[in-house]
Amino acid sequence: MPKFTDPILAWYDANARDLPWRAPDATPWGVLVSEIMLQQTPVVRVLPVWRTWLERWPTPAHLAAEPSGEAVRAWGRLGYPRRALRLHAAAQAIVERHGGEVPDSHQALLDLPGIGSYTAAAVASFAYRQRHAVLDTNVRRVLARMVDGVEYPPKSQTRAEVVTAESLLPLDPPTAARWSVAVMELGALVCTARSPRCVDCPVLDRCEWQARGRPAYDGPPRRGQTYAGTDRQCRGRLLAVLRDAREPVAKPALDVVWSDVVQRERALDGLIADGLVDPLDDGRYALPG
């Protein structure tokens, strides 16, 4: 629909952030790493880790040659560290199946371990300029407002959202790829979840949510994520001890970081089950080798 496409693409050309994974010389591997890191994590936190990661592991082969525990260590405090294990597994698969080159086939990307439909579409679009619907949280919110006239999309992605996204894709693949990132950027900078800056929106005059008077969301309560006192926070503190240590760690060094014994043991068991921590035969603990 040119009524949306042209103004949003023009807005993107004038307002897009200068991000290294969008640079002309960004490699498909750099794009893939960025997409995994950006899941549930803001750009400002990802930028320094992404740069350090690409300096150390500029290709999938460099990462695949290292123990998975080094990926977890380098992940630092980005959160959701299982993403580091998924990225390491993907790097190994890329080396084994594709000669060390990130595949340009959407299906081959989907077949990599830890790569879901969103990431496969994003890498195919942003690294290889292909035509795929890329539906992240920001895009879903923009389309919900702009096309459906509601403040927020459904909690879980629906087939109807995919159909809408596909119907808006320009026919030219490189233009479709630019459209996908433009809508994503619009959601990140203007059509935000809270306090959207509608006066700065390039499609304000054709947004269905605006036309309906910006009706408030009437679905189930939208609760923000808590962190303090959670198992997630406890897991993070335990992992921090192991990341900072170059040798296996004795149990007392882990015990001191969290006072609730039951929660601490539950968190440690979860880290072991997720493959993020290795319990050693001598009673010490380490990142996976």
C-alpha positions as YAML, in Angstrom:
chain: A
units: angstrom
residues:
- id: 1
  name: MET
  ca: [0.00, 0.00, 0.00]
- id: 2
  name: PRO
  ca: [1.83, 3.14, -1.19]
- id: 3
  name: LYS
  ca: [-0.20, 5.25, 1.23]
- id: 4
  name: PHE
  ca: [1.86, 3.66, 4.02]
- id: 5
  name: THR
  ca: [4.99, 2.58, 2.19]
- id: 6
  name: ASP
  ca: [6.19, 5.84, 0.67]
- id: 7
  name: PRO
  ca: [5.94, 8.08, 3.76]
- id: 8
  name: ILE
  ca: [7.41, 5.47, 6.11]
- id: 9
  name: LEU
  ca: [10.34, 4.77, 3.80]
- id: 10
  name: ALA
  ca: [10.98, 8.51, 3.45]
- id: 11
  name: TRP
  ca: [10.81, 8.92, 7.23]
- id: 12
  name: TYR
  ca: [13.28, 6.07, 7.69]
- id: 13
  name: ASP
  ca: [15.74, 7.58, 5.23]
- id: 14
  name: ALA
  ca: [15.75, 10.77, 7.29]
- id: 15
  name: ASN
  ca: [15.59, 9.32, 10.81]
- id: 16
  name: ALA
  ca: [17.18, 5.86, 10.91]
- id: 17
  name: ARG
  ca: [19.73, 5.29, 13.65]
- id: 18
  name: ASP
  ca: [23.30, 4.64, 12.57]
- id: 19
  name: LEU
  ca: [23.71, 1.06, 13.81]
- id: 20
  name: PRO
  ca: [26.69, -1.09, 12.82]
- id: 21
  name: TRP
  ca: [24.64, -4.13, 11.82]
- id: 22
  name: ARG
  ca: [22.84, -1.91, 9.28]
- id: 23
  name: ALA
  ca: [26.05, -0.63, 7.70]
- id: 24
  name: PRO
  ca: [26.75, -1.59, 4.06]
- id: 25
  name: ASP
  ca: [29.75, -3.64, 5.15]
- id: 26
  name: ALA
  ca: [27.88, -5.56, 7.86]
- id: 27
  name: THR
  ca: [28.26, -9.29, 7.35]
- id: 28
  name: PRO
  ca: [25.37, -11.77, 7.50]
- id: 29
  name: TRP
  ca: [27.03, -13.16, 10.64]
- id: 30
  name: GLY
  ca: [27.02, -9.70, 12.20]
- id: 31
  name: VAL
  ca: [23.33, -9.36, 11.36]
- id: 32
  name: LEU
  ca: [22.55, -12.76, 12.86]
- id: 33
  name: VAL
  ca: [24.45, -11.95, 16.06]
- id: 34
  name: SER
  ca: [22.60, -8.63, 16.37]
- id: 35
  name: GLU
  ca: [19.20, -10.24, 15.93]
- id: 36
  name: ILE
  ca: [19.85, -12.79, 18.67]
- id: 37
  name: MET
  ca: [21.25, -10.15, 21.04]
- id: 38
  name: LEU
  ca: [18.43, -7.68, 20.43]
- id: 39
  name: GLN
  ca: [15.72, -10.11, 21.52]
- id: 40
  name: GLN
  ca: [14.23, -8.57, 24.69]
- id: 41
  name: THR
  ca: [17.29, -6.33, 25.06]
- id: 42
  name: PRO
  ca: [17.58, -2.61, 24.18]
- id: 43
  name: VAL
  ca: [20.02, -1.38, 21.55]
- id: 44
  name: VAL
  ca: [22.08, 0.65, 24.01]
- id: 45
  name: ARG
  ca: [22.99, -2.48, 25.97]
- id: 46
  name: VAL
  ca: [23.62, -4.58, 22.89]
- id: 47
  name: LEU
  ca: [25.99, -2.21, 21.06]
- id: 48
  name: PRO
  ca: [29.17, -2.67, 23.17]
- id: 49
  name: VAL
  ca: [28.69, -6.43, 23.52]
- id: 50
  name: TRP
  ca: [28.03, -6.84, 19.78]
- id: 51
  name: ARG
  ca: [31.20, -4.93, 18.92]
- id: 52
  name: THR
  ca: [33.31, -6.96, 21.35]
- id: 53
  name: TRP
  ca: [31.77, -10.20, 20.12]
- id: 54
  name: LEU
  ca: [32.48, -9.44, 16.44]
- id: 55
  name: GLU
  ca: [36.05, -8.40, 17.24]
- id: 56
  name: ARG
  ca: [36.66, -11.71, 18.98]
- id: 57
  name: TRP
  ca: [34.54, -13.91, 16.70]
- id: 58
  name: PRO
  ca: [34.27, -12.23, 13.28]
- id: 59
  name: THR
  ca: [32.95, -15.41, 11.66]
- id: 60
  name: PRO
  ca: [30.86, -18.39, 12.78]
- id: 61
  name: ALA
  ca: [33.99, -20.57, 12.56]
- id: 62
  name: HIS
  ca: [35.79, -18.46, 15.15]
- id: 63
  name: LEU
  ca: [32.96, -18.93, 17.64]
- id: 64
  name: ALA
  ca: [32.40, -22.60, 16.82]
- id: 65
  name: ALA
  ca: [36.05, -23.34, 17.63]
- id: 66
  name: GLU
  ca: [35.62, -22.15, 21.23]
- id: 67
  name: PRO
  ca: [33.84, -23.89, 24.13]
- id: 68
  name: SER
  ca: [30.24, -22.85, 24.57]
- id: 69
  name: GLY
  ca: [31.13, -21.54, 28.02]
- id: 70
  name: GLU
  ca: [33.18, -18.79, 26.39]
- id: 71
  name: ALA
  ca: [30.05, -17.62, 24.58]
- id: 72
  name: VAL
  ca: [28.23, -17.49, 27.92]
- id: 73
  name: ARG
  ca: [31.13, -15.57, 29.46]
- id: 74
  name: ALA
  ca: [31.21, -13.04, 26.63]
- id: 75
  name: TRP
  ca: [27.45, -12.62, 26.82]
- id: 76
  name: GLY
  ca: [28.03, -10.69, 30.03]
- id: 77
  name: ARG
  ca: [24.93, -9.08, 31.51]
- id: 78
  name: LEU
  ca: [22.71, -8.99, 28.43]
- id: 79
  name: GLY
  ca: [20.30, -11.35, 30.15]
- id: 80
  name: TYR
  ca: [18.58, -14.52, 28.92]
- id: 81
  name: PRO
  ca: [22.01, -16.21, 28.52]
- id: 82
  name: ARG
  ca: [20.58, -19.28, 26.84]
- id: 83
  name: ARG
  ca: [20.72, -17.09, 23.73]
- id: 84
  name: ALA
  ca: [24.51, -17.37, 23.92]
- id: 85
  name: LEU
  ca: [24.27, -21.17, 23.81]
- id: 86
  name: ARG
  ca: [21.85, -20.99, 20.88]
- id: 87
  name: LEU
  ca: [24.19, -18.70, 18.99]
- id: 88
  name: HIS
  ca: [27.12, -21.01, 19.65]
- id: 89
  name: ALA
  ca: [25.10, -24.01, 18.44]
- id: 90
  name: ALA
  ca: [24.04, -22.08, 15.33]
- id: 91
  name: ALA
  ca: [27.69, -21.22, 14.61]
- id: 92
  name: GLN
  ca: [28.65, -24.89, 14.83]
- id: 93
  name: ALA
  ca: [25.83, -25.86, 12.50]
- id: 94
  name: ILE
  ca: [26.79, -23.12, 10.02]
- id: 95
  name: VAL
  ca: [30.35, -24.50, 9.94]
- id: 96
  name: GLU
  ca: [29.22, -28.12, 9.63]
- id: 97
  name: ARG
  ca: [26.39, -27.64, 7.11]
- id: 98
  name: HIS
  ca: [27.24, -24.47, 5.18]
- id: 99
  name: GLY
  ca: [31.02, -24.22, 5.06]
- id: 100
  name: GLY
  ca: [31.09, -21.45, 7.64]
- id: 101
  name: GLU
  ca: [28.83, -19.08, 5.68]
- id: 102
  name: VAL
  ca: [25.48, -17.94, 7.08]
- id: 103
  name: PRO
  ca: [22.97, -19.44, 4.63]
- id: 104
  name: ASP
  ca: [20.87, -17.14, 2.48]
- id: 105
  name: SER
  ca: [17.96, -19.58, 2.28]
- id: 106
  name: HIS
  ca: [15.08, -18.79, 4.61]
- id: 107
  name: GLN
  ca: [14.45, -22.51, 5.15]
- id: 108
  name: ALA
  ca: [18.13, -23.20, 5.83]
- id: 109
  name: LEU
  ca: [18.13, -20.42, 8.41]
- id: 110
  name: LEU
  ca: [15.03, -21.92, 10.04]
- id: 111
  name: ASP
  ca: [16.79, -25.27, 10.21]
- id: 112
  name: LEU
  ca: [19.65, -23.86, 12.30]
- id: 113
  name: PRO
  ca: [19.41, -24.66, 16.03]
- id: 114
  name: GLY
  ca: [17.84, -21.90, 18.07]
- id: 115
  name: ILE
  ca: [16.64, -19.92, 15.05]
- id: 116
  name: GLY
  ca: [12.91, -19.24, 14.98]
- id: 117
  name: SER
  ca: [10.63, -17.77, 12.35]
- id: 118
  name: TYR
  ca: [11.30, -14.16, 13.31]
- id: 119
  name: THR
  ca: [15.11, -14.47, 13.28]
- id: 120
  name: ALA
  ca: [15.14, -16.41, 10.00]
- id: 121
  name: ALA
  ca: [12.98, -13.76, 8.32]
- id: 122
  name: ALA
  ca: [15.05, -10.92, 9.78]
- id: 123
  name: VAL
  ca: [18.40, -12.34, 8.65]
- id: 124
  name: ALA
  ca: [17.08, -13.22, 5.19]
- id: 125
  name: SER
  ca: [15.69, -9.69, 4.88]
- id: 126
  name: PHE
  ca: [18.39, -7.56, 6.46]
- id: 127
  name: ALA
  ca: [21.48, -9.57, 5.43]
- id: 128
  name: TYR
  ca: [20.33, -10.77, 2.01]
- id: 129
  name: ARG
  ca: [17.68, -8.17, 1.04]
- id: 130
  name: GLN
  ca: [14.96, -10.75, 0.54]
- id: 131
  name: ARG
  ca: [11.20, -10.30, 0.76]
- id: 132
  name: HIS
  ca: [9.85, -11.69, 4.05]
- id: 133
  name: ALA
  ca: [7.40, -10.43, 6.67]
- id: 134
  name: VAL
  ca: [9.48, -9.53, 9.75]
- id: 135
  name: LEU
  ca: [7.24, -9.34, 12.79]
- id: 136
  name: ASP
  ca: [8.88, -8.26, 16.01]
- id: 137
  name: THR
  ca: [7.15, -6.51, 18.92]
- id: 138
  name: ASN
  ca: [7.64, -3.07, 17.42]
- id: 139
  name: VAL
  ca: [6.30, -4.03, 14.00]
- id: 140
  name: ARG
  ca: [3.28, -5.80, 15.46]
- id: 141
  name: ARG
  ca: [2.43, -2.70, 17.50]
- id: 142
  name: VAL
  ca: [2.75, -0.35, 14.50]
- id: 143
  name: LEU
  ca: [0.54, -2.55, 12.34]
- id: 144
  name: ALA
  ca: [-2.02, -3.00, 15.11]
- id: 145
  name: ARG
  ca: [-2.43, 0.76, 15.38]
- id: 146
  name: MET
  ca: [-1.93, 1.78, 11.77]
- id: 147
  name: VAL
  ca: [-4.07, -0.92, 10.13]
- id: 148
  name: ASP
  ca: [-6.32, -2.47, 12.79]
- id: 149
  name: GLY
  ca: [-6.97, 0.64, 14.86]
- id: 150
  name: VAL
  ca: [-6.14, -0.92, 18.23]
- id: 151
  name: GLU
  ca: [-3.55, 0.22, 20.74]
- id: 152
  name: TYR
  ca: [-1.75, -3.11, 21.13]
- id: 153
  name: PRO
  ca: [-1.58, -6.36, 19.15]
- id: 154
  name: PRO
  ca: [-2.76, -9.69, 20.60]
- id: 155
  name: LYS
  ca: [-0.51, -11.23, 23.24]
- id: 156
  name: SER
  ca: [0.49, -14.03, 20.86]
- id: 157
  name: GLN
  ca: [1.13, -13.55, 17.17]
- id: 158
  name: THR
  ca: [-1.80, -14.53, 14.95]
- id: 159
  name: ARG
  ca: [-2.08, -15.66, 11.35]
- id: 160
  name: ALA
  ca: [-4.05, -12.49, 10.62]
- id: 161
  name: GLU
  ca: [-1.04, -10.38, 11.62]
- id: 162
  name: VAL
  ca: [1.18, -12.32, 9.24]
- id: 163
  name: VAL
  ca: [-1.33, -11.84, 6.41]
- id: 164
  name: THR
  ca: [-1.45, -8.09, 7.09]
- id: 165
  name: ALA
  ca: [2.34, -7.82, 7.20]
- id: 166
  name: GLU
  ca: [2.71, -9.76, 3.96]
- id: 167
  name: SER
  ca: [0.08, -7.64, 2.23]
- id: 168
  name: LEU
  ca: [2.08, -4.48, 3.00]
- id: 169
  name: LEU
  ca: [5.41, -5.79, 1.68]
- id: 170
  name: PRO
  ca: [6.60, -4.02, -1.48]
- id: 171
  name: LEU
  ca: [7.04, -6.44, -4.39]
- id: 172
  name: ASP
  ca: [10.69, -5.53, -4.96]
- id: 173
  name: PRO
  ca: [12.73, -7.64, -2.47]
- id: 174
  name: PRO
  ca: [15.35, -5.00, -1.52]
- id: 175
  name: THR
  ca: [12.61, -2.41, -1.04]
- id: 176
  name: ALA
  ca: [10.63, -4.94, 1.02]
- id: 177
  name: ALA
  ca: [13.67, -5.50, 3.24]
- id: 178
  name: ARG
  ca: [14.08, -1.74, 3.73]
- id: 179
  name: TRP
  ca: [10.35, -1.45, 4.49]
- id: 180
  name: SER
  ca: [10.63, -4.12, 7.18]
- id: 181
  name: VAL
  ca: [13.42, -2.34, 9.02]
- id: 182
  name: ALA
  ca: [11.69, 1.03, 8.53]
- id: 183
  name: VAL
  ca: [8.50, -0.13, 10.25]
- id: 184
  name: MET
  ca: [10.60, -1.66, 13.02]
- id: 185
  name: GLU
  ca: [12.42, 1.64, 13.51]
- id: 186
  name: LEU
  ca: [9.16, 3.58, 13.53]
- id: 187
  name: GLY
  ca: [7.93, 1.36, 16.38]
- id: 188
  name: ALA
  ca: [11.18, 1.77, 18.30]
- id: 189
  name: LEU
  ca: [11.41, 5.56, 18.01]
- id: 190
  name: VAL
  ca: [7.91, 6.98, 17.46]
- id: 191
  name: CYS
  ca: [5.09, 4.45, 17.79]
- id: 192
  name: THR
  ca: [6.36, 3.29, 21.17]
- id: 193
  name: ALA
  ca: [4.46, 1.12, 23.62]
- id: 194
  name: ARG
  ca: [4.04, 3.96, 26.08]
- id: 195
  name: SER
  ca: [3.74, 7.65, 25.24]
- id: 196
  name: PRO
  ca: [3.86, 7.31, 21.44]
- id: 197
  name: ARG
  ca: [4.98, 10.49, 19.68]
- id: 198
  name: CYS
  ca: [2.11, 10.55, 17.23]
- id: 199
  name: VAL
  ca: [2.80, 14.12, 16.09]
- id: 200
  name: ASP
  ca: [6.08, 12.86, 14.61]
- id: 201
  name: CYS
  ca: [4.50, 9.92, 12.79]
- id: 202
  name: PRO
  ca: [4.75, 10.02, 8.97]
- id: 203
  name: VAL
  ca: [1.37, 8.28, 8.60]
- id: 204
  name: LEU
  ca: [-0.53, 10.16, 11.29]
- id: 205
  name: ASP
  ca: [-3.18, 11.23, 8.79]
- id: 206
  name: ARG
  ca: [-3.86, 7.66, 7.64]
- id: 207
  name: CYS
  ca: [-3.51, 5.76, 10.91]
- id: 208
  name: GLU
  ca: [-6.66, 3.86, 11.82]
- id: 209
  name: TRP
  ca: [-6.00, 4.16, 15.55]
- id: 210
  name: GLN
  ca: [-5.91, 7.93, 15.21]
- id: 211
  name: ALA
  ca: [-9.05, 7.91, 13.06]
- id: 212
  name: ARG
  ca: [-10.88, 6.06, 15.84]
- id: 213
  name: GLY
  ca: [-9.78, 8.54, 18.48]
- id: 214
  name: ARG
  ca: [-6.95, 6.42, 19.89]
- id: 215
  name: PRO
  ca: [-9.16, 3.97, 21.83]
- id: 216
  name: ALA
  ca: [-7.48, 2.52, 24.91]
- id: 217
  name: TYR
  ca: [-6.48, -1.11, 25.02]
- id: 218
  name: ASP
  ca: [-9.36, -3.24, 26.31]
- id: 219
  name: GLY
  ca: [-7.74, -6.67, 26.54]
- id: 220
  name: PRO
  ca: [-6.29, -8.55, 29.51]
- id: 221
  name: PRO
  ca: [-4.07, -6.48, 31.84]
- id: 222
  name: ARG
  ca: [-0.59, -5.88, 30.42]
- id: 223
  name: ARG
  ca: [1.85, -6.48, 33.25]
- id: 224
  name: GLY
  ca: [5.43, -5.34, 33.11]
- id: 225
  name: GLN
  ca: [8.17, -7.83, 33.88]
- id: 226
  name: THR
  ca: [9.65, -7.75, 37.37]
- id: 227
  name: TYR
  ca: [13.25, -8.64, 38.07]
- id: 228
  name: ALA
  ca: [14.24, -7.88, 41.66]
- id: 229
  name: GLY
  ca: [14.01, -10.94, 43.86]
- id: 230
  name: THR
  ca: [13.20, -13.33, 41.02]
- id: 231
  name: ASP
  ca: [14.86, -16.59, 40.07]
- id: 232
  name: ARG
  ca: [16.13, -14.72, 37.01]
- id: 233
  name: GLN
  ca: [18.04, -12.28, 39.19]
- id: 234
  name: CYS
  ca: [19.40, -15.12, 41.29]
- id: 235
  name: ARG
  ca: [20.52, -16.99, 38.16]
- id: 236
  name: GLY
  ca: [22.24, -13.84, 36.95]
- id: 237
  name: ARG
  ca: [24.23, -13.46, 40.15]
- id: 238
  name: LEU
  ca: [25.31, -17.09, 40.11]
- id: 239
  name: LEU
  ca: [26.39, -16.84, 36.49]
- id: 240
  name: ALA
  ca: [28.29, -13.62, 37.20]
- id: 241
  name: VAL
  ca: [30.51, -15.48, 39.69]
- id: 242
  name: LEU
  ca: [31.30, -18.15, 37.12]
- id: 243
  name: ARG
  ca: [31.87, -15.64, 34.31]
- id: 244
  name: ASP
  ca: [34.38, -13.70, 36.41]
- id: 245
  name: ALA
  ca: [36.30, -16.84, 37.42]
- id: 246
  name: ARG
  ca: [38.81, -18.47, 35.10]
- id: 247
  name: GLU
  ca: [38.88, -21.62, 37.22]
- id: 248
  name: PRO
  ca: [36.03, -23.80, 38.50]
- id: 249
  name: VAL
  ca: [34.25, -22.34, 41.52]
- id: 250
  name: ALA
  ca: [33.59, -24.03, 44.85]
- id: 251
  name: LYS
  ca: [30.03, -24.08, 46.14]
- id: 252
  name: PRO
  ca: [30.59, -21.60, 49.01]
- id: 253
  name: ALA
  ca: [31.52, -18.91, 46.47]
- id: 254
  name: LEU
  ca: [28.08, -19.34, 44.92]
- id: 255
  name: ASP
  ca: [26.22, -19.59, 48.21]
- id: 256
  name: VAL
  ca: [27.23, -16.11, 49.34]
- id: 257
  name: VAL
  ca: [25.53, -14.30, 46.44]
- id: 258
  name: TRP
  ca: [21.93, -15.21, 47.46]
- id: 259
  name: SER
  ca: [20.58, -15.69, 50.96]
- id: 260
  name: ASP
  ca: [17.44, -17.70, 50.16]
- id: 261
  name: VAL
  ca: [18.77, -21.26, 50.11]
- id: 262
  name: VAL
  ca: [15.74, -22.83, 48.45]
- id: 263
  name: GLN
  ca: [15.60, -20.24, 45.69]
- id: 264
  name: ARG
  ca: [19.36, -20.33, 45.19]
- id: 265
  name: GLU
  ca: [19.42, -24.11, 44.80]
- id: 266
  name: ARG
  ca: [16.44, -23.99, 42.45]
- id: 267
  name: ALA
  ca: [18.17, -21.37, 40.32]
- id: 268
  name: LEU
  ca: [21.42, -23.35, 40.26]
- id: 269
  name: ASP
  ca: [19.57, -26.53, 39.27]
- id: 270
  name: GLY
  ca: [17.89, -24.58, 36.48]
- id: 271
  name: LEU
  ca: [21.21, -23.29, 35.17]
- id: 272
  name: ILE
  ca: [22.57, -26.85, 35.13]
- id: 273
  name: ALA
  ca: [19.46, -28.15, 33.36]
- id: 274
  name: ASP
  ca: [19.75, -25.39, 30.75]
- id: 275
  name: GLY
  ca: [23.35, -26.30, 30.01]
- id: 276
  name: LEU
  ca: [24.70, -23.00, 31.30]
- id: 277
  name: VAL
  ca: [26.62, -24.49, 34.24]
- id: 278
  name: ASP
  ca: [28.59, -27.72, 34.51]
- id: 279
  name: PRO
  ca: [28.75, -29.47, 37.91]
- id: 280
  name: LEU
  ca: [32.15, -31.11, 38.23]
- id: 281
  name: ASP
  ca: [32.97, -34.38, 39.93]
- id: 282
  name: ASP
  ca: [34.97, -32.62, 42.66]
- id: 283
  name: GLY
  ca: [31.94, -30.58, 43.75]
- id: 284
  name: ARG
  ca: [32.95, -27.39, 41.96]
- id: 285
  name: TYR
  ca: [31.07, -25.61, 39.18]
- id: 286
  name: ALA
  ca: [32.12, -24.09, 35.87]
- id: 287
  name: LEU
  ca: [30.77, -22.66, 32.65]
- id: 288
  name: PRO
  ca: [30.25, -25.39, 30.03]
- id: 289
  name: GLY
  ca: [33.44, -26.60, 28.41]
...
